[in-house]
Structure formats: C-alpha cells, structure tokens
Amino acid sequence: MKYMGIDVGSTTVKLVVMNENNDILFSEYMRHYSDIKNTVKTLFLSAKNALGDIEATVMITGSGGLLLSKLLNIGFVQEVIATKTAVMTFLPETDVVIELGGEDAKILYL
C-alpha cells in the first residue's frame, strides 16, 4: 500500500509518497507562483516518472488544499491535524510544535 500526501501552502506545494512502513519513496516541493493546478500536475508527473503507475491513498492539506481537494475529489485534512498526526507518529516525544508558514504561524502544545 502506498500513501500520498499533498500540502498546498501559500507559496509552495509539497508532495510525498510513502509505503506502509512510512518509508519515503518520493518527496518534492515547488513554488507555485499562484498557479497551484499546474504545479500539482507537475509534481504528480514527477512522482509518476520516479515511481511508475502506482495506486495510493491520497490526502491533501494546507491553506490552498480545500478547493483543490474538491476539484480532484481527494480527501482533505486540516493542516493542524495533519501536523499533529505526523509529529505524534514520527516524533512522539515532542511537546511543542512551532510552524512558520508563508501567511501565518502556529504553535501546537501536545
């Protein structure tokens, strides 16, 4: 089983593909210059070129992710929830997360 995550932020799009052991198979980010659709398309093609045709469970997050999730019929998870889930999975000893984005900053006490 493969998992793909897409984060559409205010300035960049990040895409990662992982396997069931949470090993990263592909990871890339690009500035979108407000052209989110074409940037996501470019990242999808880069992942396909690197991994071939794969089946994956896909989720999207980020400030620009909700609209794109509706356009592509992809599940959406709010970015603070996505951050908390990732930190609890990979760095469970963490008690505070500070995220500095292009538009805002967030602090999460765990």
A tleap script that builds the chain and sets N, CA, C and O, in Angstrom:
source leaprc.protein.ff14SB
mol = sequence {
  NMET LYS TYR MET GLY ILE ASP VAL GLY SER
  THR THR VAL LYS LEU VAL VAL MET ASN GLU
  ASN ASN ASP ILE LEU PHE SER GLU TYR MET
  ARG HIE TYR SER ASP ILE LYS ASN THR VAL
  LYS THR LEU PHE LEU SER ALA LYS ASN ALA
  LEU GLY ASP ILE GLU ALA THR VAL MET ILE
  THR GLY SER GLY GLY LEU LEU LEU SER LYS
  LEU LEU ASN ILE GLY PHE VAL GLN GLU VAL
  ILE ALA THR LYS THR ALA VAL MET THR PHE
  LEU PRO GLU THR ASP VAL VAL ILE GLU LEU
  GLY GLY GLU ASP ALA LYS ILE LEU TYR CLEU
}
set mol.1.N position { 0.840 -1.181 0.000 }
set mol.1.CA position { 0.000 0.000 0.000 }
set mol.1.C position { 0.882 1.241 0.000 }
set mol.1.O position { 1.886 1.296 0.711 }
set mol.2.N position { 0.513 2.221 -0.788 }
set mol.2.CA position { 1.232 3.485 -0.863 }
set mol.2.C position { 0.308 4.602 -0.368 }
set mol.2.O position { -0.915 4.526 -0.483 }
set mol.3.N position { 0.934 5.631 0.182 }
set mol.3.CA position { 0.209 6.796 0.681 }
set mol.3.C position { 0.827 8.045 0.092 }
set mol.3.O position { 2.048 8.199 0.099 }
set mol.4.N position { -0.010 8.945 -0.423 }
set mol.4.CA position { 0.469 10.199 -0.981 }
set mol.4.C position { -0.137 11.348 -0.194 }
set mol.4.O position { -1.344 11.389 0.045 }
set mol.5.N position { 0.713 12.272 0.203 }
set mol.5.CA position { 0.259 13.476 0.876 }
set mol.5.C position { 0.646 14.692 0.071 }
set mol.5.O position { 1.753 14.772 -0.462 }
set mol.6.N position { -0.275 15.643 -0.017 }
set mol.6.CA position { -0.040 16.882 -0.758 }
set mol.6.C position { -0.352 18.038 0.180 }
set mol.6.O position { -1.419 18.077 0.793 }
set mol.7.N position { 0.574 18.972 0.291 }
set mol.7.CA position { 0.376 20.167 1.115 }
set mol.7.C position { 0.434 21.372 0.194 }
set mol.7.O position { 1.471 21.664 -0.401 }
set mol.8.N position { -0.691 22.072 0.081 }
set mol.8.CA position { -0.756 23.272 -0.754 }
set mol.8.C position { -0.713 24.482 0.175 }
set mol.8.O position { -1.710 24.836 0.804 }
set mol.9.N position { 0.447 25.100 0.248 }
set mol.9.CA position { 0.612 26.272 1.096 }
set mol.9.C position { 0.427 27.558 0.316 }
set mol.9.O position { 0.038 27.551 -0.851 }
set mol.10.N position { 0.715 28.660 0.986 }
set mol.10.CA position { 0.514 29.961 0.347 }
set mol.10.C position { 1.557 30.252 -0.733 }
set mol.10.O position { 1.320 31.075 -1.617 }
set mol.11.N position { 2.710 29.579 -0.665 }
set mol.11.CA position { 3.746 29.833 -1.668 }
set mol.11.C position { 4.270 28.572 -2.351 }
set mol.11.O position { 4.837 28.661 -3.440 }
set mol.12.N position { 4.093 27.401 -1.738 }
set mol.12.CA position { 4.655 26.172 -2.297 }
set mol.12.C position { 3.654 25.026 -2.232 }
set mol.12.O position { 2.666 25.069 -1.499 }
set mol.13.N position { 3.945 24.004 -3.022 }
set mol.13.CA position { 3.217 22.734 -2.955 }
set mol.13.C position { 4.245 21.660 -2.633 }
set mol.13.O position { 5.301 21.590 -3.261 }
set mol.14.N position { 3.927 20.824 -1.651 }
set mol.14.CA position { 4.788 19.707 -1.265 }
set mol.14.C position { 4.040 18.416 -1.530 }
set mol.14.O position { 2.836 18.333 -1.291 }
set mol.15.N position { 4.752 17.400 -2.027 }
set mol.15.CA position { 4.151 16.098 -2.297 }
set mol.15.C position { 5.086 15.020 -1.778 }
set mol.15.O position { 6.292 15.077 -2.016 }
set mol.16.N position { 4.541 14.041 -1.074 }
set mol.16.CA position { 5.332 12.921 -0.581 }
set mol.16.C position { 4.561 11.633 -0.824 }
set mol.16.O position { 3.336 11.598 -0.708 }
set mol.17.N position { 5.294 10.571 -1.165 }
set mol.17.CA position { 4.714 9.231 -1.300 }
set mol.17.C position { 5.484 8.329 -0.343 }
set mol.17.O position { 6.714 8.308 -0.333 }
set mol.18.N position { 4.726 7.584 0.463 }
set mol.18.CA position { 5.324 6.687 1.450 }
set mol.18.C position { 4.734 5.300 1.290 }
set mol.18.O position { 3.657 5.128 0.720 }
set mol.19.N position { 5.467 4.299 1.810 }
set mol.19.CA position { 4.916 2.945 1.829 }
set mol.19.C position { 4.297 2.660 3.196 }
set mol.19.O position { 4.251 3.537 4.059 }
set mol.20.N position { 3.824 1.433 3.384 }
set mol.20.CA position { 3.133 1.066 4.626 }
set mol.20.C position { 4.038 1.098 5.850 }
set mol.20.O position { 3.543 1.094 6.978 }
set mol.21.N position { 5.362 1.131 5.650 }
set mol.21.CA position { 6.323 1.228 6.758 }
set mol.21.C position { 6.762 2.669 7.017 }
set mol.21.O position { 7.696 2.911 7.782 }
set mol.22.N position { 6.086 3.622 6.376 }
set mol.22.CA position { 6.406 5.046 6.481 }
set mol.22.C position { 7.766 5.392 5.880 }
set mol.22.O position { 8.363 6.406 6.241 }
set mol.23.N position { 8.259 4.554 4.964 }
set mol.23.CA position { 9.475 4.874 4.227 }
set mol.23.C position { 9.111 5.836 3.099 }
set mol.23.O position { 8.146 5.604 2.371 }
set mol.24.N position { 9.871 6.903 2.955 }
set mol.24.CA position { 9.604 7.872 1.891 }
set mol.24.C position { 10.127 7.325 0.572 }
set mol.24.O position { 11.312 7.025 0.431 }
set mol.25.N position { 9.215 7.203 -0.395 }
set mol.25.CA position { 9.562 6.712 -1.721 }
set mol.25.C position { 9.810 7.859 -2.700 }
set mol.25.O position { 10.578 7.727 -3.653 }
set mol.26.N position { 9.145 8.987 -2.444 }
set mol.26.CA position { 9.274 10.161 -3.310 }
set mol.26.C position { 8.901 11.384 -2.489 }
set mol.26.O position { 7.961 11.344 -1.696 }
set mol.27.N position { 9.631 12.457 -2.680 }
set mol.27.CA position { 9.338 13.708 -1.984 }
set mol.27.C position { 9.858 14.864 -2.817 }
set mol.27.O position { 10.997 14.842 -3.285 }
set mol.28.N position { 9.017 15.878 -3.000 }
set mol.28.CA position { 9.441 17.050 -3.775 }
set mol.28.C position { 8.556 18.231 -3.406 }
set mol.28.O position { 7.395 18.060 -3.034 }
set mol.29.N position { 9.113 19.422 -3.512 }
set mol.29.CA position { 8.298 20.616 -3.341 }
set mol.29.C position { 8.680 21.638 -4.395 }
set mol.29.O position { 9.798 21.656 -4.910 }
set mol.30.N position { 7.702 22.496 -4.697 }
set mol.30.CA position { 7.906 23.530 -5.711 }
set mol.30.C position { 7.163 24.789 -5.309 }
set mol.30.O position { 6.095 24.720 -4.701 }
set mol.31.N position { 7.719 25.923 -5.643 }
set mol.31.CA position { 6.960 27.180 -5.517 }
set mol.31.C position { 5.867 27.159 -6.581 }
set mol.31.O position { 6.100 26.717 -7.706 }
set mol.32.N position { 4.685 27.634 -6.226 }
set mol.32.CA position { 3.586 27.579 -7.198 }
set mol.32.C position { 3.308 28.906 -7.896 }
set mol.32.O position { 2.578 28.923 -8.887 }
set mol.33.N position { 3.853 29.996 -7.424 }
set mol.33.CA position { 3.650 31.295 -8.064 }
set mol.33.C position { 2.180 31.536 -8.400 }
set mol.33.O position { 1.859 32.099 -9.446 }
set mol.34.N position { 1.293 31.107 -7.507 }
set mol.34.CA position { -0.171 31.243 -7.633 }
set mol.34.C position { -0.771 30.386 -8.745 }
set mol.34.O position { -1.953 30.536 -9.056 }
set mol.35.N position { -0.001 29.506 -9.342 }
set mol.35.CA position { -0.507 28.574 -10.354 }
set mol.35.C position { -0.526 27.172 -9.740 }
set mol.35.O position { 0.256 26.298 -10.116 }
set mol.36.N position { -1.429 26.985 -8.799 }
set mol.36.CA position { -1.467 25.765 -7.998 }
set mol.36.C position { -1.779 24.545 -8.852 }
set mol.36.O position { -1.135 23.506 -8.706 }
set mol.37.N position { -2.757 24.658 -9.740 }
set mol.37.CA position { -3.156 23.493 -10.547 }
set mol.37.C position { -1.998 22.941 -11.370 }
set mol.37.O position { -1.755 21.734 -11.363 }
set mol.38.N position { -1.288 23.803 -12.072 }
set mol.38.CA position { -0.182 23.325 -12.906 }
set mol.38.C position { 0.995 22.833 -12.069 }
set mol.38.O position { 1.703 21.913 -12.478 }
set mol.39.N position { 1.207 23.432 -10.912 }
set mol.39.CA position { 2.281 22.964 -10.034 }
set mol.39.C position { 1.972 21.568 -9.519 }
set mol.39.O position { 2.854 20.709 -9.499 }
set mol.40.N position { 0.727 21.324 -9.099 }
set mol.40.CA position { 0.334 19.992 -8.632 }
set mol.40.C position { 0.459 18.988 -9.770 }
set mol.40.O position { 0.938 17.873 -9.563 }
set mol.41.N position { 0.035 19.372 -10.964 }
set mol.41.CA position { 0.164 18.486 -12.125 }
set mol.41.C position { 1.628 18.122 -12.366 }
set mol.41.O position { 1.945 16.961 -12.623 }
set mol.42.N position { 2.514 19.104 -12.285 }
set mol.42.CA position { 3.946 18.860 -12.476 }
set mol.42.C position { 4.482 17.892 -11.423 }
set mol.42.O position { 5.265 16.997 -11.743 }
set mol.43.N position { 4.063 18.068 -10.163 }
set mol.43.CA position { 4.515 17.172 -9.096 }
set mol.43.C position { 3.961 15.765 -9.280 }
set mol.43.O position { 4.671 14.788 -9.040 }
set mol.44.N position { 2.695 15.645 -9.703 }
set mol.44.CA position { 2.129 14.320 -9.993 }
set mol.44.C position { 2.954 13.618 -11.081 }
set mol.44.O position { 3.271 12.435 -10.962 }
set mol.45.N position { 3.293 14.357 -12.137 }
set mol.45.CA position { 4.084 13.771 -13.224 }
set mol.45.C position { 5.486 13.385 -12.750 }
set mol.45.O position { 6.022 12.359 -13.170 }
set mol.46.N position { 6.077 14.195 -11.885 }
set mol.46.CA position { 7.394 13.854 -11.330 }
set mol.46.C position { 7.327 12.570 -10.506 }
set mol.46.O position { 8.212 11.719 -10.596 }
set mol.47.N position { 6.275 12.438 -9.706 }
set mol.47.CA position { 6.101 11.215 -8.911 }
set mol.47.C position { 5.900 10.014 -9.824 }
set mol.47.O position { 6.462 8.947 -9.582 }
set mol.48.N position { 5.093 10.186 -10.879 }
set mol.48.CA position { 4.862 9.083 -11.812 }
set mol.48.C position { 6.156 8.694 -12.525 }
set mol.48.O position { 6.425 7.507 -12.708 }
set mol.49.N position { 6.950 9.671 -12.924 }
set mol.49.CA position { 8.222 9.378 -13.585 }
set mol.49.C position { 9.172 8.627 -12.652 }
set mol.49.O position { 9.938 7.771 -13.097 }
set mol.50.N position { 9.120 8.947 -11.363 }
set mol.50.CA position { 10.020 8.311 -10.402 }
set mol.50.C position { 9.534 6.930 -9.978 }
set mol.50.O position { 10.341 6.026 -9.763 }
set mol.51.N position { 8.201 6.762 -9.856 }
set mol.51.CA position { 7.647 5.533 -9.275 }
set mol.51.C position { 6.864 4.670 -10.256 }
set mol.51.O position { 6.529 3.529 -9.940 }
set mol.52.N position { 6.573 5.190 -11.429 }
set mol.52.CA position { 5.725 4.464 -12.372 }
set mol.52.C position { 4.262 4.594 -11.962 }
set mol.52.O position { 3.913 5.425 -11.124 }
set mol.53.N position { 3.423 3.773 -12.554 }
set mol.53.CA position { 1.999 3.776 -12.209 }
set mol.53.C position { 1.825 3.062 -10.873 }
set mol.53.O position { 2.175 1.890 -10.735 }
set mol.54.N position { 1.280 3.779 -9.893 }
set mol.54.CA position { 1.037 3.195 -8.575 }
set mol.54.C position { -0.387 3.496 -8.145 }
set mol.54.O position { -1.014 4.432 -8.640 }
set mol.55.N position { -0.887 2.698 -7.225 }
set mol.55.CA position { -2.133 3.009 -6.546 }
set mol.55.C position { -1.763 3.516 -5.170 }
set mol.55.O position { -0.894 2.952 -4.506 }
set mol.56.N position { -2.427 4.589 -4.737 }
set mol.56.CA position { -2.118 5.174 -3.443 }
set mol.56.C position { -3.365 5.785 -2.828 }
set mol.56.O position { -4.259 6.261 -3.528 }
set mol.57.N position { -3.402 5.759 -1.519 }
set mol.57.CA position { -4.382 6.534 -0.765 }
set mol.57.C position { -3.849 7.959 -0.719 }
set mol.57.O position { -2.689 8.174 -0.369 }
set mol.58.N position { -4.684 8.938 -1.068 }
set mol.58.CA position { -4.224 10.319 -1.193 }
set mol.58.C position { -5.008 11.222 -0.257 }
set mol.58.O position { -6.230 11.119 -0.147 }
set mol.59.N position { -4.281 12.116 0.421 }
set mol.59.CA position { -4.894 13.150 1.255 }
set mol.59.C position { -4.200 14.466 0.937 }
set mol.59.O position { -3.032 14.499 0.551 }
set mol.60.N position { -4.946 15.543 1.109 }
set mol.60.CA position { -4.414 16.872 0.823 }
set mol.60.C position { -4.655 17.769 2.026 }
set mol.60.O position { -5.639 17.601 2.746 }
set mol.61.N position { -3.762 18.713 2.241 }
set mol.61.CA position { -3.875 19.653 3.345 }
set mol.61.C position { -3.337 21.004 2.906 }
set mol.61.O position { -2.859 21.152 1.781 }
set mol.62.N position { -3.411 21.961 3.769 }
set mol.62.CA position { -2.839 23.276 3.514 }
set mol.62.C position { -3.877 24.330 3.192 }
set mol.62.O position { -5.043 24.034 2.932 }
set mol.63.N position { -3.412 25.578 3.218 }
set mol.63.CA position { -4.316 26.711 3.023 }
set mol.63.C position { -4.978 26.709 1.660 }
set mol.63.O position { -6.092 27.215 1.523 }
set mol.64.N position { -4.329 26.156 0.648 }
set mol.64.CA position { -4.909 26.072 -0.687 }
set mol.64.C position { -5.442 24.696 -1.021 }
set mol.64.O position { -5.842 24.449 -2.159 }
set mol.65.N position { -5.457 23.800 -0.058 }
set mol.65.CA position { -5.812 22.415 -0.318 }
set mol.65.C position { -7.288 22.118 -0.418 }
set mol.65.O position { -7.681 21.204 -1.143 }
set mol.66.N position { -8.125 22.870 0.296 }
set mol.66.CA position { -9.548 22.537 0.337 }
set mol.66.C position { -10.200 22.627 -1.039 }
set mol.66.O position { -10.904 21.704 -1.449 }
set mol.67.N position { -9.978 23.712 -1.747 }
set mol.67.CA position { -10.556 23.855 -3.087 }
set mol.67.C position { -10.032 22.770 -4.027 }
set mol.67.O position { -10.798 22.168 -4.779 }
set mol.68.N position { -8.717 22.525 -3.977 }
set mol.68.CA position { -8.127 21.507 -4.851 }
set mol.68.C position { -8.668 20.122 -4.508 }
set mol.68.O position { -8.882 19.303 -5.402 }
set mol.69.N position { -8.888 19.856 -3.235 }
set mol.69.CA position { -9.427 18.545 -2.848 }
set mol.69.C position { -10.817 18.342 -3.444 }
set mol.69.O position { -11.167 17.228 -3.833 }
set mol.70.N position { -11.597 19.393 -3.517 }
set mol.70.CA position { -12.934 19.294 -4.117 }
set mol.70.C position { -12.839 19.112 -5.632 }
set mol.70.O position { -13.583 18.324 -6.215 }
set mol.71.N position { -11.927 19.839 -6.260 }
set mol.71.CA position { -11.764 19.723 -7.718 }
set mol.71.C position { -11.307 18.334 -8.135 }
set mol.71.O position { -11.743 17.814 -9.162 }
set mol.72.N position { -10.412 17.720 -7.323 }
set mol.72.CA position { -9.846 16.420 -7.674 }
set mol.72.C position { -10.508 15.256 -6.946 }
set mol.72.O position { -10.132 14.099 -7.136 }
set mol.73.N position { -11.494 15.569 -6.111 }
set mol.73.CA position { -12.189 14.535 -5.324 }
set mol.73.C position { -11.196 13.731 -4.467 }
set mol.73.O position { -11.205 12.500 -4.458 }
set mol.74.N position { -10.345 14.471 -3.751 }
set mol.74.CA position { -9.331 13.912 -2.861 }
set mol.74.C position { -9.704 14.294 -1.435 }
set mol.74.O position { -10.187 15.400 -1.192 }
set mol.75.N position { -9.483 13.386 -0.498 }
set mol.75.CA position { -9.759 13.680 0.900 }
set mol.75.C position { -8.933 14.856 1.408 }
set mol.75.O position { -7.792 15.048 0.987 }
set mol.76.N position { -9.511 15.641 2.310 }
set mol.76.CA position { -8.841 16.809 2.882 }
set mol.76.C position { -8.723 16.632 4.385 }
set mol.76.O position { -9.652 16.150 5.034 }
set mol.77.N position { -7.578 17.021 4.941 }
set mol.77.CA position { -7.391 17.056 6.393 }
set mol.77.C position { -6.829 18.435 6.743 }
set mol.77.O position { -5.907 18.920 6.087 }
set mol.78.N position { -7.383 19.052 7.766 }
set mol.78.CA position { -6.947 20.379 8.189 }
set mol.78.C position { -5.474 20.303 8.599 }
set mol.78.O position { -5.045 19.314 9.194 }
set mol.79.N position { -4.702 21.341 8.283 }
set mol.79.CA position { -3.247 21.253 8.426 }
set mol.79.C position { -2.754 21.117 9.860 }
set mol.79.O position { -1.720 20.485 10.073 }
set mol.80.N position { -3.435 21.673 10.849 }
set mol.80.CA position { -3.003 21.496 12.236 }
set mol.80.C position { -3.182 20.034 12.657 }
set mol.80.O position { -2.344 19.483 13.371 }
set mol.81.N position { -4.268 19.417 12.215 }
set mol.81.CA position { -4.493 17.992 12.497 }
set mol.81.C position { -3.436 17.148 11.794 }
set mol.81.O position { -2.915 16.197 12.377 }
set mol.82.N position { -3.114 17.488 10.542 }
set mol.82.CA position { -2.083 16.753 9.806 }
set mol.82.C position { -0.726 16.879 10.494 }
set mol.82.O position { 0.006 15.896 10.613 }
set mol.83.N position { -0.394 18.076 10.941 }
set mol.83.CA position { 0.876 18.295 11.645 }
set mol.83.C position { 0.922 17.483 12.933 }
set mol.83.O position { 1.918 16.816 13.214 }
set mol.84.N position { -0.155 17.539 13.718 }
set mol.84.CA position { -0.197 16.791 14.977 }
set mol.84.C position { -0.034 15.288 14.721 }
set mol.84.O position { 0.723 14.619 15.424 }
set mol.85.N position { -0.730 14.765 13.730 }
set mol.85.CA position { -0.645 13.336 13.408 }
set mol.85.C position { 0.780 12.951 13.019 }
set mol.85.O position { 1.296 11.930 13.476 }
set mol.86.N position { 1.414 13.761 12.181 }
set mol.86.CA position { 2.788 13.462 11.746 }
set mol.86.C position { 3.765 13.516 12.914 }
set mol.86.O position { 4.612 12.634 13.058 }
set mol.87.N position { 3.652 14.533 13.739 }
set mol.87.CA position { 4.573 14.668 14.864 }
set mol.87.C position { 4.378 13.524 15.858 }
set mol.87.O position { 5.356 12.971 16.361 }
set mol.88.N position { 3.133 13.167 16.145 }
set mol.88.CA position { 2.880 12.075 17.085 }
set mol.88.C position { 3.365 10.728 16.527 }
set mol.88.O position { 3.724 9.832 17.291 }
set mol.89.N position { 3.373 10.590 15.197 }
set mol.89.CA position { 3.844 9.357 14.574 }
set mol.89.C position { 5.370 9.279 14.545 }
set mol.89.O position { 5.947 8.247 14.888 }
set mol.90.N position { 6.019 10.360 14.138 }
set mol.90.CA position { 7.457 10.317 13.894 }
set mol.90.C position { 8.312 10.872 15.038 }
set mol.90.O position { 9.478 10.503 15.179 }
set mol.91.N position { 7.740 11.743 15.839 }
set mol.91.CA position { 8.486 12.353 16.950 }
set mol.91.C position { 7.610 12.381 18.203 }
set mol.91.O position { 7.304 13.463 18.704 }
set mol.92.N position { 7.199 11.223 18.719 }
set mol.92.CA position { 6.212 11.179 19.804 }
set mol.92.C position { 6.670 11.844 21.104 }
set mol.92.O position { 5.833 12.147 21.955 }
set mol.93.N position { 7.966 12.078 21.282 }
set mol.93.CA position { 8.454 12.722 22.495 }
set mol.93.C position { 8.287 14.243 22.462 }
set mol.93.O position { 8.555 14.914 23.459 }
set mol.94.N position { 7.851 14.786 21.338 }
set mol.94.CA position { 7.688 16.230 21.157 }
set mol.94.C position { 6.543 16.759 22.014 }
set mol.94.O position { 5.492 16.127 22.124 }
set mol.95.N position { 6.761 17.932 22.620 }
set mol.95.CA position { 5.666 18.521 23.396 }
set mol.95.C position { 5.203 19.877 22.860 }
set mol.95.O position { 4.140 20.360 23.250 }
set mol.96.N position { 5.983 20.495 21.971 }
set mol.96.CA position { 5.582 21.767 21.364 }
set mol.96.C position { 6.035 21.779 19.909 }
set mol.96.O position { 7.155 21.376 19.594 }
set mol.97.N position { 5.154 22.246 19.026 }
set mol.97.CA position { 5.489 22.403 17.612 }
set mol.97.C position { 5.233 23.859 17.234 }
set mol.97.O position { 4.169 24.404 17.528 }
set mol.98.N position { 6.202 24.483 16.587 }
set mol.98.CA position { 6.035 25.834 16.049 }
set mol.98.C position { 6.187 25.730 14.543 }
set mol.98.O position { 7.214 25.268 14.045 }
set mol.99.N position { 5.169 26.157 13.825 }
set mol.99.CA position { 5.213 26.106 12.369 }
set mol.99.C position { 5.143 27.521 11.825 }
set mol.99.O position { 4.229 28.278 12.154 }
set mol.100.N position { 6.107 27.874 10.994 }
set mol.100.CA position { 6.129 29.183 10.349 }
set mol.100.C position { 5.813 28.985 8.881 }
set mol.100.O position { 6.610 28.403 8.146 }
set mol.101.N position { 4.673 29.459 8.454 }
set mol.101.CA position { 4.263 29.325 7.065 }
set mol.101.C position { 4.432 30.635 6.314 }
set mol.101.O position { 4.951 31.614 6.851 }
set mol.102.N position { 3.986 30.638 5.072 }
set mol.102.CA position { 4.091 31.825 4.247 }
set mol.102.C position { 3.113 32.920 4.639 }
set mol.102.O position { 3.369 34.099 4.394 }
set mol.103.N position { 1.994 32.539 5.245 }
set mol.103.CA position { 0.962 33.504 5.618 }
set mol.103.C position { 0.763 33.628 7.112 }
set mol.103.O position { 0.259 34.649 7.580 }
set mol.104.N position { 1.144 32.615 7.873 }
set mol.104.CA position { 0.836 32.638 9.297 }
set mol.104.C position { 1.845 31.808 10.070 }
set mol.104.O position { 2.741 31.190 9.496 }
set mol.105.N position { 1.679 31.810 11.377 }
set mol.105.CA position { 2.494 30.988 12.260 }
set mol.105.C position { 1.543 30.286 13.221 }
set mol.105.O position { 0.505 30.826 13.603 }
set mol.106.N position { 1.924 29.066 13.603 }
set mol.106.CA position { 1.080 28.277 14.506 }
set mol.106.C position { 1.961 27.693 15.589 }
set mol.106.O position { 3.120 27.355 15.350 }
set mol.107.N position { 1.396 27.576 16.796 }
set mol.107.CA position { 2.062 26.881 17.884 }
set mol.107.C position { 1.095 25.820 18.380 }
set mol.107.O position { -0.086 26.089 18.603 }
set mol.108.N position { 1.613 24.614 18.549 }
set mol.108.CA position { 0.779 23.470 18.941 }
set mol.108.C position { 1.409 22.852 20.176 }
set mol.108.O position { 2.546 22.382 20.133 }
set mol.109.N position { 0.662 22.852 21.289 }
set mol.109.CA position { 1.113 22.206 22.525 }
set mol.109.C position { 0.529 20.808 22.549 }
set mol.109.O position { -0.684 20.632 22.430 }
set mol.110.N position { 1.393 19.809 22.702 }
set mol.110.CA position { 0.940 18.421 22.668 }
set mol.110.C position { 0.858 17.831 24.065 }
set mol.110.O position { 0.493 16.666 24.224 }
savepdb mol mol.pdb
quit
